[in-house]
Amino acid sequence: MYEYIVQIGRFVDADQPGWVECELVDANGRHHIIREKVPVLTAERLDANSEYPIPCGILCEVLERYNDEKGHELALITTKKPWWIESVEGLTEFVVPAALVTLSTWSPQ
């Protein structure tokens, strides 16, 4: 399992277990908003009084790695597994800078 490094920007809803918003920036510089439950993104206990931004990783699968025409290493990722994380637009596949995709330390309990 891999993760794509993002920043949690703000707390958006106190409904259990708490919801936060982060921004995934793709390889073209397009910003994708993701709203997700706190425990899906981090083990930290977050609320409206927490200090933001907070780095975290979105779990993902790497579908493909390649270099673009300028030689930049890119990765096509999907956030469908394991948690079906999607952008507010319903997107689950993103082309991102490969340097921001790392092996995850997450393991199922």
C-alpha positions, 0 to 999 in steps of 0.5 A, a space after each residue: 500500500 502507498 500513500 500520497 502526501 497532502 495537508 489537512 487544511 481545516 476541520 469541517 464537521 464535528 459529527 463523529 468521528 470528526 471530518 476534515 478537509 485536505 487538498 490534493 494537488 495533481 501533476 498539472 497543478 489542479 487542486 482537488 478538495 477531499 473531505 474525509 473522516 479524521 481516522 481515515 487520514 490520521 491517528 491524531 485527534 483533531 478538532 476545530 481547535 487543532 492547529 492546521 495545516 497538518 501533514 498526512 497521507 491518503 492511502 492509495 494504489 499506484 496504477 502506473 509510473 512514467 515520465 512525462 515529455 519534460 522528464 518529470 516522474 509521475 504516478 497514476 494513483 487510485 484512492 479507491 482502495 482501501 477506503 474509497 476516498 474521493 474528491 468532492 467531485 467524485 474523482 478517485 484517480 489522479 496523476 501526481 508527482 511520483 516523489 509525493 507517493 511513498 510506501 505506507 506504514 499503515 497495516 490492517 489491525 
